[in-house]
Amino acid sequence: MIKTVLLMVLCSGIAGNKCKVIPTPVDLFDDYHKCIVYGYDYSHSLMASFNPEWVNSMEAYTKFSCETDKVI
C-alpha cells in the first residue's frame, strides 16, 4: 500500500541551532494533497500557539515535506 508521509521540523534562524523533528497527530495520508494541506494547517496552528516573544527571540519557523512511501 502506498501512503504519503508528513515530515515536519521546527527550526531557528539563530546560528548554531539545529532543526528538531516535530511529532504530528497525523503522519500518514492517502495522497499528497491531503498531506500538504494538513502540513500547512498544522504548521499555522503550531506557530500561532507559541509565545510571540519566544518566536521572535528564536526566529522560529517550521519546515515540512510530504513523501510517498510504501507502508506494510
Long-range contacts (C-beta under 8 A, 24 or more apart in sequence): 1-70, 1-71, 1-72, 2-68, 2-69, 2-70, 2-71, 3-28, 3-29, 3-30, 3-68, 3-69, 3-70, 3-71, 4-28, 4-29, 4-30, 4-31, 4-32, 4-34, 4-35, 4-66, 4-67, 4-68, 4-69, 5-29, 5-35, 5-66, 5-67, 5-68, 5-69, 6-35, 6-38, 6-39, 6-64, 6-65, 6-66, 7-64, 7-65, 7-66, 7-67, 8-39, 8-42, 8-43, 8-62, 8-63, 8-64, 9-62, 9-63, 9-64, 10-46, 10-60, 10-61, 10-62, 11-60, 11-61, 11-62, 11-63, 12-58, 12-59, 12-60, 12-61, 13-58, 13-59, 13-60, 13-61, 14-58, 14-59, 17-58, 19-63, 22-46, 22-62, 28-71, 29-66, 32-66, 32-68, 35-66, 36-66, 39-64, 39-65, 39-66
